[in-house]
Amino acid sequence: METKQRIIPAIKTMKQFESFLASGFQVGVLLEVHIAQLKGVFAYARRHGKELIIHADLVQGLSHDEHAAEYLCQEFRPHGLISTKASVILKARQKRVLAVQRIFLLDSHALEKSYQLIAKTNPDCIEVIPGAMPHIIREVKEQTGKPIYAGGLIRTPDDVERALEAGAAAVTTSNEALWRHYN
């Protein structure tokens, strides 16, 4: 269920969604969307042969808990869900959609807490934020054995390459210049 793309477009606006639909990418991450837009967005995506991973914590007008995750999975059958919340990841796994645990690495304490969370949720993939830290990407991959998505503060093709060389399966980015570079 994991994607083979090196870049996974992170879509923040409807203009970016249109760019994603016109791109050669099959899978994208849907960020900052209102619940009322989801039906239309998924219909357009499917018409264009595209799959969407929903960042469940950023859906406006919807709670960010296991009930919301169940609703998203049942109503829209996304490719996956991204969340920082254990209950959302556990529900995504139960519903057999790609479960991507997002972790924010602020310091060593946050990293240790993230390892505890990952042990509890057993996600399919881990999104490491910020992704511009190759040595941490390598460590998280070694510690967890999970595919890593690197996101946040990746601005150049060199940043992408360093993340991939460190073991990231893909880079999530809203930077359309990077989409074009790797499309």
C-alpha positions in Angstrom: 0.0 0.0 0.0 3.0 2.2 0.3 3.7 4.5 -2.6 6.7 4.2 -5.0 6.9 7.9 -5.6 10.0 9.8 -4.5 8.0 13.0 -4.1 4.5 13.0 -2.6 2.8 16.3 -3.3 1.4 17.9 -0.1 -1.7 19.9 -1.3 -2.6 23.0 0.7 -4.9 24.8 -1.8 -7.4 24.1 -4.5 -4.9 25.6 -7.0 -2.3 23.1 -5.8 -4.9 20.4 -6.1 -5.4 21.3 -9.8 -1.6 21.2 -10.3 -1.6 17.7 -8.7 -4.4 16.5 -11.0 -2.4 17.6 -14.0 0.8 16.0 -12.8 2.2 12.6 -13.3 2.0 11.8 -9.6 -0.5 9.1 -8.6 -0.6 9.8 -4.8 -0.8 13.1 -2.9 -1.4 14.3 0.6 -4.4 16.5 1.2 -3.7 19.2 3.8 -5.9 22.0 5.2 -9.2 21.0 3.6 -12.7 21.8 4.8 -15.0 18.8 5.4 -17.5 20.1 2.9 -14.9 20.0 0.1 -13.9 16.3 0.6 -16.7 14.7 -1.6 -15.9 16.9 -4.6 -12.1 16.6 -4.1 -12.3 12.8 -4.0 -14.6 12.6 -7.0 -12.1 14.7 -9.1 -9.1 12.8 -7.8 -10.7 9.4 -8.8 -11.7 10.7 -12.2 -8.1 11.6 -12.8 -6.8 8.2 -11.4 -5.3 9.8 -8.3 -5.1 8.5 -4.8 -5.2 10.8 -1.7 -3.8 10.5 1.8 -5.7 12.7 4.1 -3.9 14.6 6.9 -6.7 13.8 9.4 -5.5 16.5 11.9 -6.0 19.3 9.4 -9.5 18.6 8.1 -11.5 21.7 9.1 -14.9 21.1 10.6 -14.1 17.6 11.8 -12.8 16.4 15.1 -9.4 14.8 15.2 -10.2 11.5 16.9 -10.9 7.9 16.1 -14.5 8.7 15.2 -13.4 11.2 12.6 -10.9 8.7 11.2 -13.6 6.0 10.9 -15.8 8.5 9.1 -13.0 9.4 6.7 -12.2 5.8 6.0 -15.7 4.7 5.5 -17.0 7.7 3.5 -14.0 8.4 1.3 -11.8 5.3 1.4 -8.6 7.3 1.1 -5.2 5.8 0.2 -4.2 6.6 3.8 -4.4 8.9 6.8 -1.6 10.9 8.4 -1.9 12.0 12.0 0.0 12.8 15.1 -2.7 11.1 17.2 -2.5 7.4 18.2 -6.2 6.8 18.0 -6.4 8.0 14.4 -3.5 5.8 13.4 -5.0 2.7 15.2 -8.3 3.3 13.4 -6.6 3.7 10.0 -4.9 0.4 10.5 -8.1 -1.3 11.6 -9.8 0.1 8.4 -6.9 -1.1 6.3 -5.8 2.2 4.9 -2.2 3.4 4.9 -1.5 4.6 8.5 1.2 7.4 8.6 2.3 8.5 12.0 3.5 12.1 11.9 6.2 12.9 14.4 7.7 16.3 15.2 11.3 16.1 16.2 11.9 19.2 18.3 14.5 17.7 20.7 15.8 14.3 22.1 12.8 14.1 24.5 10.4 14.4 21.6 12.3 11.7 19.7 12.0 9.3 22.7 8.3 10.1 23.1 7.9 9.4 19.4 9.5 6.0 19.6 7.1 5.1 22.4 4.1 6.3 20.3 5.3 4.3 17.3 5.7 1.2 19.4 2.0 1.7 20.5 0.5 2.5 17.1 2.7 0.3 14.8 2.0 2.6 11.8 2.7 1.5 8.2 4.9 4.6 7.7 6.3 7.4 9.7 6.5 11.0 8.5 9.4 12.8 10.1 9.1 16.5 10.5 11.4 18.3 9.8 12.7 16.1 7.1 15.9 18.1 6.5 17.8 16.1 9.1 19.3 13.0 7.3 21.0 11.6 10.3 17.7 11.5 12.2 15.9 10.0 9.2 18.5 7.2 9.3 18.1 6.7 13.0 14.3 6.6 13.0 14.4 4.1 10.1 16.9 1.9 12.0 15.1 2.1 15.3 11.6 1.4 13.9 12.1 -0.6 10.7 9.3 1.4 9.1 9.3 3.3 5.8 10.0 7.0 6.4 8.5 10.0 4.7 10.5 13.2 5.2 8.6 16.4 5.3 9.2 20.0 6.4 12.0 22.4 5.6 13.0 20.5 2.4 13.5 23.3 -0.1 15.9 22.1 -2.8 16.6 19.0 -4.9 19.7 18.5 -2.8 17.6 18.4 0.3 15.4 15.8 -1.3 18.4 13.7 -2.4 19.9 13.8 1.1 16.7 12.7 2.7 16.3 9.8 0.2 20.0 8.8 0.6 19.4 8.7 4.4 16.7 6.1 3.9 13.5 8.1 3.4 11.1 6.2 1.1 9.7 9.6 -0.1 9.6 13.3 0.6 6.3 15.0 1.3 6.3 18.6 0.1 4.0 21.5 -0.9 6.9 23.0 -2.9 5.6 22.9 -6.5 9.1 23.6 -7.9 10.1 20.3 -6.4 7.0 18.6 -7.8 8.0 19.8 -11.3 11.6 18.8 -10.8 10.7 15.2 -10.0 7.5 14.8 -12.1 
